[in-house]
């Protein structure tokens, strides 16, 4: 089977097939010659150099990545060709030497993957819920897997559960770690304007946001103020890639069991990109006059 044929077969298994615009979708062939025989597949969150090296070790020549290969939306390469950029040059050199093909599966997997019961689910967040053991707690739009009513717990216990379940080095909490939590939401990208998220937290009694991106204003400020008013509000964040990675693990399982059972398929963890440094003690106010 050619790599191109395998990609078409994978697309056809997603709900977005036929609805995802082939001209505007992010799910493009990002690198390599797809008209070669498929030798194996690596599925990953992001095609880092460690993942590419793992593909070579396992004899796989197709890497399916959820995120961009060259660090920008749409994977435009002209600006990198014209810079020039040494990291870009080295990555291209290795990809060419290894004969690796990279195809992005972003819009398709978010559009819907079949679950074990025959329904359609956002494959990324369904895979995350399965890994966390939260799939039976989903409420609201059950195709999205973004809102959960959990047994009563705390923000710190949720952070600990996520760290252990996703094999991470740590997590950040805004609000108080002891905040009592029941309703959890995974919001959309939090890159600035958070009016909709703030309104939703209040309206729908959301206790905790499991935020992928997080910046130090808008939603973060609101949650900190709410916590200091003794309201049950908190944020736990472990980063975007760490949150979505196990959705790609679910894709790898489906590929191996249903889509391409005769092809060697491996899930390769991109791994936690964060390292944490700590200091002892609490911050204190300093009187200056």
Secondary structure, DSSP 8 states (H G I E B T S, - for coil): -BHHHHHHHHHHTSTTTTTS-TTT-S--EEES-SSSB---EEEESS--HHHHHHHHHTT--EEEESS-SSSSTT---HHHHTTT-HHHHHHHHHHHHHT-EEEE-SHHHHH-EE-TTS-EE-HHHHHHHHHHT-GGGB-S-TTT--EEEEEEEEHHHHHHHHHHHHT-S--EEES-TT-EEEEEE--S--SS--HHHHHHHHHTT--EEEESS--SSTHHHHHHHHHHTT-S-EEEE--HHHHHHHHHHHHHHHIIIII-TTS-EEE------------SS--------
